[in-house]
Amino acid sequence: MAEPIKYYRRYHGYDYSRGAALFITLSTEPRASLFGRVKNATVVLTDFGRLVLEAMEAIPRFNPGISLFEHVLMPDHLHMMLRIAPGLDNPLQTLGAAMRRFKTYTSTLARKNLGIAKLWQQGYHDRICVSRRFIDAVSRYIRYNPLKYELMYNQPDHLRIQEPIDSPRLDQKDYWKGVGNTALLAPEAKLLALRVSRKAPAAAMPHVISRIEAAVRADYTIMSGFISPGETAVRDRLLANGNAKLVHVLPSGMNIGHRPDSRYLPLITEGRFLEIAEGNDETEFSRNACLSLNDAIAAIATAGAGGALYWREDGPKFTAGL
């Protein structure tokens, strides 16, 4: 299993003079919705919100050495990814000066346009993106933030944890929890459990993806832990497919504050996604845990209409009704 994304603040082991990608968050004081509202997963900005967005997008123009990438202005906060160019003498001072300049300018706009004495909370939150995987995750988070806001505040039932899930496909002595469309576990729903060995050759992946896409066309829902490189490659391909339905089985428990990854939010709104886990407790991931997870996934898929596909080093192995 891939390591969870870790957030670093003022990462002491990093030489910022090499350049850095940073995830920046600023919130209004006291989380006042001054910039607009979210409607249909889109931020509808006020006139003042548009001025703040213009100031945010102008940060690189007034701060040489800083670039702006993904960014979003929400009703009461903002997220942006900034890049500090390599070779700066005092990179963190450059960042601090840029943020002070932005906050001072927009605070002046707030006093002038809204009569507000204090616009922002003290300071700002910055996280260094220490890997390409982290950068991609932050980009998705920023891009889907309006949709996440819509689901959390305007359509909370979409993200409500359902527990225990009542499905004859699940052993009722176990306590399964889920977020998303539990109808994907109905007995008549066609499920295909997917497991791709880490030893499966890269040359096999086009065949794996082709087979899974054919299953999607046949109205199968693809069910997996999406852990191995082959499984994540299939998942990423299916996320671009407007018809694919996915059941993601977590390798560990689902705690009370759980939220699905941002990449799954569009599918949740369309009823094409379900994320499930057994119980609340986190489990240390190991090879044995991975094997148990795959066995559980295959058992759930084959308990009703469906089957299991295990793509091994020597090719595919199908079970139960395929």
C-alpha positions as semicolon CSV with decimal commas, in nm:
position;residue;x (nm);y (nm);z (nm)
1;M;0,000;0,000;0,000
2;A;0,125;0,349;-0,083
3;E;0,216;0,567;0,212
4;P;-0,053;0,820;0,311
5;I;0,008;1,177;0,203
6;K;0,191;1,366;0,476
7;Y;0,167;1,739;0,532
8;Y;0,482;1,932;0,614
9;R;0,502;2,286;0,748
10;R;0,836;2,462;0,733
11;Y;0,998;2,131;0,645
12;H;1,332;2,161;0,825
13;G;1,508;1,899;0,615
14;Y;1,444;2,081;0,288
15;D;1,667;2,338;0,115
16;Y;1,416;2,596;-0,010
17;S;1,681;2,758;-0,230
18;R;1,629;2,458;-0,462
19;G;1,276;2,584;-0,528
20;A;0,956;2,450;-0,377
21;A;0,587;2,392;-0,444
22;L;0,369;2,513;-0,157
23;F;0,003;2,460;-0,071
24;I;-0,128;2,784;0,083
25;T;-0,453;2,833;0,273
26;L;-0,596;3,161;0,402
27;S;-0,923;3,198;0,595
28;T;-1,139;3,499;0,670
29;E;-1,190;3,628;1,024
30;P;-1,406;3,481;1,170
31;R;-1,471;3,247;0,874
32;A;-1,712;3,502;0,733
33;S;-1,851;3,419;0,387
34;L;-1,745;3,740;0,216
35;F;-1,640;3,622;-0,127
36;G;-1,950;3,450;-0,263
37;R;-2,151;3,131;-0,239
38;V;-2,135;2,783;-0,385
39;K;-2,414;2,682;-0,619
40;N;-2,413;2,363;-0,826
41;A;-2,049;2,301;-0,733
42;T;-1,945;2,642;-0,867
43;V;-1,833;2,944;-0,668
44;V;-2,049;3,244;-0,756
45;L;-1,832;3,537;-0,650
46;T;-1,949;3,870;-0,514
47;D;-1,804;4,191;-0,655
48;F;-1,561;4,195;-0,363
49;G;-1,476;3,830;-0,425
50;R;-1,381;3,911;-0,782
51;L;-1,144;4,182;-0,659
52;V;-0,976;3,934;-0,422
53;L;-0,947;3,674;-0,698
54;E;-0,784;3,933;-0,924
55;A;-0,537;4,017;-0,647
56;M;-0,458;3,649;-0,595
57;E;-0,395;3,594;-0,965
58;A;-0,169;3,904;-0,970
59;I;0,067;3,765;-0,703
60;P;0,332;3,652;-0,958
61;R;0,326;3,991;-1,130
62;F;0,425;4,177;-0,814
63;N;0,650;3,909;-0,664
64;P;0,932;3,794;-0,894
65;G;1,035;3,440;-0,818
66;I;0,684;3,320;-0,730
67;S;0,447;3,141;-0,968
68;L;0,078;3,062;-0,917
69;F;-0,070;2,730;-1,027
70;E;-0,397;2,570;-0,910
71;H;-0,605;2,811;-0,702
72;V;-0,961;2,863;-0,584
73;L;-1,142;3,133;-0,389
74;M;-1,414;2,986;-0,168
75;P;-1,683;3,180;0,025
76;D;-1,471;3,209;0,341
77;H;-1,122;3,092;0,248
78;L;-0,882;3,038;-0,037
79;H;-0,642;2,769;-0,151
80;M;-0,355;2,811;-0,393
81;M;-0,043;2,632;-0,500
82;L;0,258;2,858;-0,530
83;R;0,602;2,773;-0,661
84;I;0,915;2,942;-0,531
85;A;1,176;2,957;-0,804
86;P;1,515;2,795;-0,736
87;G;1,815;3,015;-0,665
88;L;1,653;3,283;-0,450
89;D;1,872;3,420;-0,172
90;N;1,594;3,419;0,090
91;P;1,310;3,207;-0,046
92;L;1,099;3,196;0,270
93;Q;1,137;3,570;0,318
94;T;1,023;3,613;-0,042
95;L;0,716;3,401;0,030
96;G;0,641;3,586;0,353
97;A;0,670;3,924;0,182
98;A;0,438;3,813;-0,099
99;M;0,173;3,694;0,145
100;R;0,196;4,010;0,355
101;R;0,160;4,221;0,041
102;F;-0,147;4,024;-0,070
103;K;-0,312;4,034;0,273
104;T;-0,243;4,405;0,319
105;Y;-0,382;4,496;-0,024
106;T;-0,698;4,284;0,009
107;S;-0,754;4,406;0,366
108;T;-0,745;4,762;0,232
109;L;-1,006;4,660;-0,026
110;A;-1,221;4,514;0,250
111;R;-1,211;4,833;0,454
112;K;-1,295;5,039;0,147
113;N;-1,568;4,819;0,002
114;L;-1,717;4,642;0,304
115;G;-1,620;4,855;0,602
116;I;-1,448;4,555;0,764
117;A;-1,153;4,623;0,993
118;K;-1,005;4,272;0,981
119;L;-1,037;4,050;0,675
120;W;-0,801;3,758;0,739
121;Q;-0,714;3,533;1,028
122;Q;-0,363;3,581;1,160
123;G;-0,086;3,427;0,949
124;Y;-0,146;3,166;0,681
125;H;-0,112;2,791;0,649
126;D;0,156;2,664;0,414
127;R;0,244;2,303;0,334
128;I;0,541;2,201;0,125
129;C;0,462;1,949;-0,148
130;V;0,745;1,701;-0,113
131;S;0,659;1,470;-0,403
132;R;0,483;1,456;-0,737
133;R;0,215;1,242;-0,570
134;F;0,153;1,515;-0,313
135;I;0,140;1,784;-0,583
136;D;-0,118;1,582;-0,777
137;A;-0,326;1,525;-0,462
138;V;-0,320;1,896;-0,372
139;S;-0,414;1,991;-0,729
140;R;-0,716;1,760;-0,710
141;Y;-0,808;1,895;-0,367
142;I;-0,805;2,253;-0,493
143;R;-0,985;2,169;-0,818
144;Y;-1,266;1,979;-0,642
145;N;-1,298;2,210;-0,341
146;P;-1,620;2,376;-0,465
147;L;-1,777;2,034;-0,522
148;K;-1,665;1,916;-0,178
149;Y;-1,816;2,231;-0,026
150;E;-2,140;2,170;-0,215
151;L;-2,163;1,815;-0,085
152;M;-2,068;1,898;0,274
153;Y;-2,297;2,200;0,319
154;N;-2,568;2,187;0,053
155;Q;-2,604;1,811;-0,003
156;P;-2,464;1,649;0,314
157;D;-2,640;1,315;0,256
158;H;-2,395;1,241;-0,026
159;L;-2,105;1,227;0,223
160;R;-2,291;1,080;0,518
161;I;-2,133;0,760;0,652
162;Q;-2,393;0,484;0,638
163;E;-2,349;0,224;0,909
164;P;-2,396;-0,061;0,923
165;I;-2,457;-0,125;0,553
166;D;-2,754;-0,357;0,506
167;S;-2,670;-0,584;0,215
168;P;-2,700;-0,963;0,182
169;R;-2,361;-0,956;0,013
170;L;-2,199;-0,855;0,341
171;D;-2,157;-1,086;0,637
172;Q;-2,384;-0,933;0,900
173;K;-2,157;-1,041;1,184
174;D;-1,910;-0,787;1,048
175;Y;-1,973;-0,413;1,076
176;W;-1,940;-0,254;0,733
177;K;-1,959;0,121;0,685
178;G;-1,973;0,320;0,364
179;V;-1,999;0,651;0,184
180;G;-2,175;0,669;-0,149
181;N;-2,433;0,461;-0,332
182;T;-2,495;0,141;-0,134
183;A;-2,727;0,018;-0,410
184;L;-2,410;-0,086;-0,590
185;L;-2,404;-0,378;-0,342
186;A;-2,755;-0,500;-0,424
187;P;-2,767;-0,879;-0,490
188;E;-2,865;-0,825;-0,852
189;A;-2,588;-0,569;-0,915
190;K;-2,310;-0,714;-1,127
191;L;-1,981;-0,677;-0,942
192;L;-1,637;-0,761;-1,075
193;A;-1,369;-0,797;-0,809
194;L;-1,035;-0,684;-0,951
195;R;-0,694;-0,786;-0,829
196;V;-0,377;-0,720;-1,028
197;S;-0,054;-0,876;-0,905
198;R;0,246;-0,653;-0,858
199;K;0,431;-0,912;-1,064
200;A;0,200;-0,872;-1,363
201;P;0,417;-0,742;-1,651
202;A;0,368;-0,386;-1,770
203;A;0,302;-0,524;-2,118
204;A;-0,013;-0,688;-1,981
205;M;-0,173;-0,364;-1,865
206;P;-0,339;-0,271;-2,198
207;H;-0,504;-0,614;-2,192
208;V;-0,614;-0,569;-1,829
209;I;-0,760;-0,226;-1,901
210;S;-0,932;-0,352;-2,217
211;R;-1,089;-0,639;-2,024
212;I;-1,211;-0,410;-1,748
213;E;-1,352;-0,154;-1,993
214;A;-1,541;-0,437;-2,162
215;A;-1,683;-0,533;-1,821
216;V;-1,793;-0,172;-1,767
217;R;-1,972;-0,177;-2,102
218;A;-2,146;-0,493;-1,983
219;D;-2,271;-0,298;-1,679
220;Y;-2,029;-0,444;-1,424
221;T;-1,928;-0,236;-1,124
222;I;-1,554;-0,268;-1,061
223;M;-1,466;-0,349;-0,702
224;S;-1,112;-0,334;-0,567
225;G;-0,879;-0,203;-0,300
226;F;-0,701;-0,019;-0,584
227;I;-0,365;-0,074;-0,415
228;S;-0,119;-0,229;-0,660
229;P;0,021;-0,020;-0,948
230;G;-0,189;-0,221;-1,193
231;E;-0,507;-0,162;-0,994
232;T;-0,445;0,211;-0,962
233;A;-0,376;0,232;-1,338
234;V;-0,715;0,072;-1,403
235;R;-0,883;0,305;-1,153
236;D;-0,733;0,615;-1,313
237;R;-0,850;0,500;-1,655
238;L;-1,201;0,435;-1,525
239;L;-1,221;0,774;-1,356
240;A;-1,206;0,925;-1,705
241;N;-1,489;0,698;-1,817
242;G;-1,827;0,865;-1,776
243;N;-2,006;0,533;-1,731
244;A;-1,779;0,343;-1,492
245;K;-1,907;0,246;-1,147
246;L;-1,658;0,175;-0,869
247;V;-1,663;0,021;-0,524
248;H;-1,346;0,104;-0,331
249;V;-1,278;-0,121;-0,033
250;L;-1,050;0,042;0,222
251;P;-0,776;-0,173;0,374
252;S;-0,848;-0,025;0,716
253;G;-1,141;0,101;0,921
254;M;-1,348;0,413;0,850
255;N;-1,339;0,670;1,129
256;I;-1,614;0,918;1,205
257;G;-1,450;1,204;1,015
258;H;-1,377;1,005;0,699
259;R;-1,416;1,175;0,362
260;P;-1,346;1,008;0,027
261;D;-1,058;1,133;-0,184
262;S;-1,147;1,438;-0,394
263;R;-1,107;1,239;-0,716
264;Y;-1,420;1,038;-0,628
265;L;-1,653;1,329;-0,553
266;P;-1,794;1,367;-0,908
267;L;-1,881;0,997;-0,914
268;I;-2,053;1,022;-0,575
269;T;-2,286;1,294;-0,702
270;E;-2,376;1,071;-0,998
271;G;-2,435;0,759;-0,787
272;R;-2,143;0,575;-0,948
273;F;-1,921;0,528;-0,643
274;L;-1,920;0,358;-0,305
275;E;-1,638;0,345;-0,052
276;I;-1,667;0,081;0,219
277;A;-1,463;-0,038;0,515
278;E;-1,504;-0,290;0,791
279;G;-1,532;-0,128;1,132
280;N;-1,361;0,180;1,276
281;D;-1,016;0,058;1,368
282;E;-0,711;0,121;1,156
283;T;-0,519;-0,191;1,061
284;E;-0,145;-0,208;1,008
285;F;-0,103;-0,288;0,641
286;S;0,096;-0,598;0,553
287;R;0,105;-0,870;0,290
288;N;-0,131;-1,084;0,496
289;A;-0,369;-0,790;0,537
290;C;-0,358;-0,734;0,161
291;L;-0,439;-1,100;0,095
292;S;-0,728;-1,088;0,343
293;L;-0,860;-0,772;0,179
294;N;-0,854;-0,930;-0,167
295;D;-1,028;-1,242;-0,034
296;A;-1,300;-1,025;0,122
297;I;-1,349;-0,831;-0,201
298;A;-1,381;-1,151;-0,405
299;A;-1,627;-1,295;-0,153
300;I;-1,849;-0,985;-0,169
301;A;-1,844;-0,974;-0,549
302;T;-1,928;-1,343;-0,589
303;A;-2,201;-1,339;-0,324
304;G;-2,445;-1,209;-0,586
305;A;-2,438;-1,142;-0,958
306;G;-2,073;-1,110;-1,050
307;G;-1,732;-1,263;-1,023
308;A;-1,363;-1,202;-0,972
309;L;-1,067;-1,136;-1,197
310;Y;-0,714;-1,193;-1,072
311;W;-0,449;-1,088;-1,323
312;R;-0,138;-1,275;-1,226
313;E;0,215;-1,290;-1,361
314;D;0,110;-1,570;-1,599
315;G;-0,215;-1,407;-1,708
316;P;-0,580;-1,377;-1,599
317;K;-0,774;-1,608;-1,373
318;F;-1,153;-1,574;-1,369
319;T;-1,391;-1,711;-1,109
320;A;-1,766;-1,732;-1,060
321;G;-1,984;-1,662;-1,354
322;L;-1,751;-1,478;-1,589
